[in-house]
C-alpha cells in the first residue's frame, strides 16, 4: 500500500465520525428537506461540501495556522457564525407549517427557495464555523506528512468533500421520502420551532469556543 493511500484511509477513518456527528450542518439539511423539499436540501448539501473545500484549501496554504494563532481573526469568524446561526434559528422559530405536497412553508408570500439561496445557506453555515480550522489543522498535522505534495493534499480534500456531500444527499433523500414527509408534515410547525432552538443552541455553543 502506498503512503498516500494509507494517509487517505487514515483521514477518512477520522473524518467519517465527524460526518455523522450531529451539528449545525445536519440540522440545516434536515430543515431544508422538511421545509423546502429534496431539491433545496441536495443543493444545500453541495454548498456544505464546497465550503469544506474552502477550509481545506486555506489549511493547505497555511492560512489556517494564521487564523488559529490570531485571536482577532478567530473571533471575527466566530461571531459572524454565531450571528448567522442565531438568525437562522429565529427565522425557524417564526416559520409556519409546511405544505407537504409543495414542500414550502405555508406563510404569507412564501415562494420556492432559489438554488443560489439553498447553496448559500449550506456554504455559509459551514464557512462561518471556525471549528473546522482546528479540525483540519490537527488532523492533517497528525496524519499527513509535511512531504506530501499540496496537490495530493487537495485531492484528499476533494475525497472528503465528496463523502460529505454524499452523506448529506443521502440524508436529503431519506428525509424527503413520502412516509417521512407525511410524518414530519403533521408536526412541521413544532419541528420548525425545535430546529430554531437547535440552531440558536449551536450559535450559543459556538459563542463559547475559544482559540487555541
BELMO-V837531 format. One record per pair of residues at least 12 apart in sequence whose ideal C-beta (glycine too) atoms are under 6 Angstrom apart, sorted by sequence separation. I is the first residue (numbers start at 1). GAP is how many residues later the second one is. D is the distance in whole Angstrom. If there is no record, write none. Layout:
# BELMO-V837531
i->I gap->GAP d->D
i->I gap->GAP d->D
This chain:
# BELMO-V837531
i->29 gap->12 d->6
i->32 gap->12 d->5
i->29 gap->15 d->6
i->29 gap->16 d->6
i->25 gap->23 d->5
i->84 gap->40 d->6
i->84 gap->44 d->5
i->81 gap->47 d->4
i->80 gap->48 d->5
i->81 gap->48 d->5
i->78 gap->52 d->5
i->77 gap->53 d->5
i->74 gap->56 d->6
i->24 gap->61 d->6
i->35 gap->63 d->6
i->68 gap->65 d->6
i->37 gap->66 d->3
i->67 gap->66 d->5
i->36 gap->67 d->6
i->64 gap->69 d->5
i->68 gap->69 d->6
i->35 gap->70 d->6
i->43 gap->72 d->5
i->47 gap->72 d->4
i->51 gap->72 d->5
i->40 gap->73 d->5
i->50 gap->73 d->6
i->54 gap->73 d->6
i->64 gap->73 d->5
i->44 gap->74 d->5
i->48 gap->74 d->4
i->43 gap->75 d->4
i->47 gap->75 d->3
i->51 gap->75 d->4
i->43 gap->76 d->5
i->47 gap->76 d->4
i->51 gap->76 d->4
i->36 gap->77 d->5
i->44 gap->77 d->6
i->55 gap->77 d->4
i->59 gap->77 d->4
i->40 gap->78 d->4
i->44 gap->78 d->4
i->48 gap->78 d->5
i->55 gap->81 d->6
i->100 gap->81 d->5
i->100 gap->85 d->3
i->98 gap->87 d->6
i->60 gap->90 d->5
i->98 gap->90 d->4
i->97 gap->91 d->5
i->97 gap->92 d->5
i->60 gap->93 d->5
i->28 gap->97 d->5
i->95 gap->97 d->4
i->92 gap->100 d->5
i->93 gap->100 d->6
i->24 gap->101 d->5
i->25 gap->101 d->6
i->56 gap->101 d->3
i->92 gap->103 d->5
i->93 gap->103 d->4
i->53 gap->104 d->6
i->92 gap->104 d->3
i->89 gap->107 d->5
i->53 gap->108 d->5
i->52 gap->109 d->5
i->89 gap->110 d->3
i->88 gap->111 d->5
i->89 gap->111 d->4
i->49 gap->112 d->4
i->52 gap->112 d->6
i->85 gap->114 d->5
i->86 gap->114 d->5
i->49 gap->115 d->5
i->49 gap->116 d->4
i->85 gap->117 d->5
i->86 gap->117 d->4
i->85 gap->118 d->3
i->46 gap->119 d->6
i->45 gap->120 d->5
i->82 gap->121 d->5
i->45 gap->123 d->4
i->45 gap->124 d->5
i->82 gap->124 d->5
i->14 gap->125 d->6
i->81 gap->125 d->5
i->82 gap->125 d->5
i->42 gap->127 d->5
i->45 gap->127 d->6
i->42 gap->130 d->5
i->41 gap->131 d->4
i->11 gap->132 d->5
i->10 gap->133 d->5
i->38 gap->134 d->6
i->7 gap->136 d->6
i->7 gap->137 d->5
i->74 gap->137 d->4
i->38 gap->138 d->4
i->29 gap->139 d->5
i->33 gap->139 d->5
i->71 gap->140 d->5
i->29 gap->142 d->5
i->33 gap->142 d->4
i->33 gap->143 d->5
i->11 gap->145 d->6
i->15 gap->145 d->5
i->19 gap->145 d->6
i->30 gap->145 d->6
i->4 gap->148 d->6
i->8 gap->148 d->6
i->19 gap->148 d->5
i->34 gap->150 d->5
i->31 gap->164 d->5
i->27 gap->171 d->5
i->24 gap->178 d->4
